[in-house]
């Protein structure tokens, strides 16, 4: 007679324990799902839109693409150089300039230009490409950090130089321009830049075209 109450108590205890364990698992899973890392609470990430690119076709003999929204100044007042194309953005300190110049005195080729350009103690240089040509890349660290890629080609010096005040922004712009840079089949005439009778002018006019 004493065994029946004990059996009923044991069965009741098992039932209550089972209900309690089930409730614990349910609420535990619900709390985990509600966290940012849980399945139900996982945040949707919005991909960063790719900026539209503008095509620049320069009469000095090159084309390149740059992000839409930048201000481009082709510095028509510069009569000494074949190209002096400056890109700025009011919201991002720093900037970028594309130069086409006469070869400096004492420079015989791209390698010697790279050694001469990497004169600051904080500068390093290494091989890279600009358009289809072997080039030199110059990095200058410190407060006035800059990055430059240049090449001696077709009788003149071509280089892209960026002041990395807002480093992340201008490094991205620099990479876009360098990677899209192409040389056009032209031969600059002898002389200094855009002066009458000289420069790289071929009768081709510059164009700006937004690329989707």
C-alpha positions as CSV (number, residue, x, y, z in Angstrom):
1,X,0.0,0.0,0.0
2,X,2.9,2.3,0.6
3,X,4.3,1.9,-2.9
4,X,1.4,3.6,-4.9
5,X,1.8,7.1,-3.4
6,X,5.6,6.9,-4.1
7,X,4.9,5.9,-7.7
8,X,2.4,8.7,-8.2
9,X,4.9,11.2,-6.7
10,X,7.7,9.9,-9.0
11,X,5.5,10.2,-12.1
12,X,4.3,13.7,-11.1
13,X,7.9,14.8,-10.5
14,X,8.9,13.5,-14.0
15,X,6.0,15.3,-15.7
16,X,6.8,18.6,-13.9
17,X,10.5,18.3,-14.6
18,X,9.8,17.6,-18.3
19,X,7.5,20.7,-18.6
20,X,10.1,22.8,-16.9
21,X,12.9,21.6,-19.2
22,X,10.8,22.3,-22.2
23,X,9.9,25.8,-21.1
24,X,13.6,26.5,-20.4
25,X,14.7,25.4,-23.9
26,X,11.9,27.3,-25.5
27,X,12.7,30.6,-23.8
28,X,16.4,30.1,-24.2
29,X,16.1,29.6,-28.0
30,X,13.8,32.6,-28.2
31,X,16.3,34.9,-26.4
32,X,19.2,33.6,-28.6
33,X,17.2,34.3,-31.8
34,X,16.4,37.9,-30.6
35,X,20.1,38.8,-30.3
36,X,21.8,40.5,-33.3
37,X,23.9,37.4,-34.0
38,X,20.8,35.1,-33.9
39,X,19.0,33.8,-37.0
40,X,15.8,35.8,-36.4
41,X,17.6,38.9,-35.3
42,X,20.3,38.9,-38.1
43,X,20.5,42.4,-39.6
44,X,20.2,42.9,-43.4
45,X,23.4,44.5,-44.8
46,X,22.9,47.0,-47.6
47,X,25.6,46.8,-50.3
48,X,27.6,50.0,-50.9
49,X,26.4,51.4,-54.3
50,X,29.2,51.6,-56.9
51,X,29.7,55.2,-58.0
52,X,29.2,56.1,-61.6
53,X,32.4,56.7,-63.5
54,X,33.1,59.7,-65.8
55,X,35.4,59.1,-68.9
56,X,38.0,61.8,-69.5
57,X,39.6,61.9,-73.0
58,X,42.6,64.3,-72.8
59,X,44.2,65.9,-75.9
60,X,47.6,65.2,-74.4
61,X,47.1,61.5,-75.3
62,X,45.5,59.6,-72.5
63,X,42.1,58.6,-71.2
64,X,41.0,57.7,-67.7
65,X,37.9,57.3,-65.6
66,X,37.1,59.0,-62.3
67,X,34.1,58.8,-59.9
68,X,31.2,61.1,-60.7
69,X,30.8,64.1,-58.4
70,X,34.5,65.2,-58.3
71,X,35.4,68.7,-59.6
72,X,37.8,68.5,-62.6
73,X,40.0,71.5,-63.4
74,X,42.1,71.1,-66.6
75,X,44.2,74.2,-65.8
76,X,44.1,75.8,-69.2
77,X,46.3,78.7,-67.8
78,X,49.2,76.2,-67.5
79,X,51.2,76.8,-70.7
80,X,54.3,74.9,-69.6
81,X,52.9,71.3,-69.4
82,X,51.1,69.1,-71.9
83,X,48.5,68.2,-69.3
84,X,47.6,69.5,-65.8
85,X,44.3,67.9,-64.8
86,X,43.3,68.4,-61.1
87,X,40.5,66.5,-59.3
88,X,39.1,67.8,-56.0
89,X,36.2,67.2,-53.7
90,X,35.0,69.9,-51.3
91,X,33.9,67.2,-48.8
92,X,37.2,65.4,-48.7
93,X,40.5,67.2,-48.1
94,X,43.3,66.2,-50.4
95,X,43.3,65.9,-54.1
96,X,44.8,64.3,-57.3
97,X,46.6,65.7,-60.3
98,X,47.5,64.0,-63.6
99,X,50.6,65.5,-65.2
100,X,52.2,65.2,-68.6
101,X,55.5,67.0,-68.7
102,X,58.8,67.3,-70.5
103,X,61.3,64.8,-69.1
104,X,63.3,66.5,-66.2
105,X,67.0,67.1,-66.7
106,X,69.1,64.2,-65.5
107,X,66.4,61.6,-66.0
108,X,67.0,59.0,-68.7
109,X,64.2,56.5,-68.1
110,X,61.4,55.5,-65.8
111,X,63.8,53.8,-63.3
112,X,66.0,56.9,-63.0
113,X,62.8,59.1,-62.6
114,X,61.6,56.8,-59.8
115,X,64.9,57.2,-57.9
116,X,64.9,60.9,-58.3
117,X,61.2,61.2,-57.2
118,X,61.8,59.0,-54.1
119,X,64.1,61.5,-52.5
120,X,62.4,62.2,-49.1
121,X,63.6,59.9,-46.3
122,X,60.0,58.7,-45.8
123,X,59.6,57.7,-49.5
124,X,59.7,54.2,-51.0
125,X,59.5,53.2,-54.6
126,X,58.7,49.9,-56.5
127,X,57.7,48.6,-59.9
128,X,54.1,48.9,-61.1
129,X,52.1,49.6,-64.3
130,X,50.5,52.7,-65.8
131,X,48.4,52.0,-68.8
132,X,50.3,49.4,-70.8
133,X,53.7,50.6,-69.6
134,X,56.1,49.6,-66.8
135,X,56.1,52.4,-64.2
136,X,57.3,53.4,-60.8
137,X,55.1,53.9,-57.8
138,X,56.3,56.3,-55.1
139,X,54.8,56.3,-51.6
140,X,55.7,59.2,-49.2
141,X,54.5,58.7,-45.6
142,X,54.1,61.3,-42.8
143,X,51.8,64.3,-42.4
144,X,52.0,65.1,-46.1
145,X,51.3,61.6,-47.3
146,X,51.3,61.2,-51.1
147,X,51.1,58.4,-53.7
148,X,52.5,58.8,-57.2
149,X,52.7,56.5,-60.3
150,X,54.8,57.7,-63.2
151,X,56.4,56.6,-66.5
152,X,58.7,57.9,-69.2
153,X,56.9,57.1,-72.4
154,X,56.7,58.5,-75.9
155,X,59.2,61.2,-75.1
156,X,57.5,62.7,-72.1
157,X,56.8,62.1,-68.4
158,X,53.4,61.0,-67.4
159,X,52.4,60.7,-63.8
160,X,49.4,60.6,-61.4
161,X,49.9,62.1,-58.0
162,X,47.5,62.1,-55.1
163,X,47.7,64.0,-51.8
164,X,46.2,61.6,-49.2
165,X,44.8,63.9,-46.6
166,X,41.6,61.9,-46.5
167,X,43.5,58.8,-47.2
168,X,40.8,56.2,-47.6
169,X,38.8,58.4,-50.0
170,X,41.7,59.6,-52.2
171,X,43.4,56.2,-52.3
172,X,40.2,54.8,-53.8
173,X,40.0,57.6,-56.4
174,X,43.7,57.1,-57.2
175,X,43.3,53.4,-57.7
176,X,40.3,53.9,-60.0
177,X,42.2,56.4,-62.2
178,X,45.4,54.4,-62.4
179,X,43.6,51.2,-63.2
180,X,41.6,52.8,-66.0
181,X,44.4,54.9,-67.4
182,X,45.2,54.2,-71.1
183,X,47.6,55.8,-73.6
184,X,46.4,56.9,-76.9
185,X,48.5,56.5,-80.0
186,X,49.9,60.0,-80.3
187,X,53.4,61.5,-80.5
188,X,54.0,64.8,-78.6
189,X,55.8,67.5,-80.6
190,X,59.0,69.0,-79.4
191,X,58.7,72.1,-77.2
192,X,57.2,73.1,-73.9
193,X,53.7,72.0,-73.1
194,X,50.8,74.0,-74.6
195,X,52.8,76.8,-76.0
196,X,52.3,77.6,-79.7
197,X,54.1,75.0,-81.9
198,X,54.7,72.6,-79.0
199,X,53.1,70.1,-76.7
200,X,51.1,66.9,-77.1
201,X,48.1,68.5,-78.9
202,X,46.8,66.3,-81.7
203,X,43.6,68.1,-82.5
204,X,41.7,65.7,-80.3
205,X,39.4,67.4,-77.9
206,X,38.7,66.3,-74.3
207,X,35.5,64.6,-73.5
208,X,33.5,63.9,-70.4
209,X,31.1,61.0,-70.5
210,X,29.3,59.4,-67.6
211,X,29.6,55.6,-67.6
212,X,26.9,53.6,-66.0
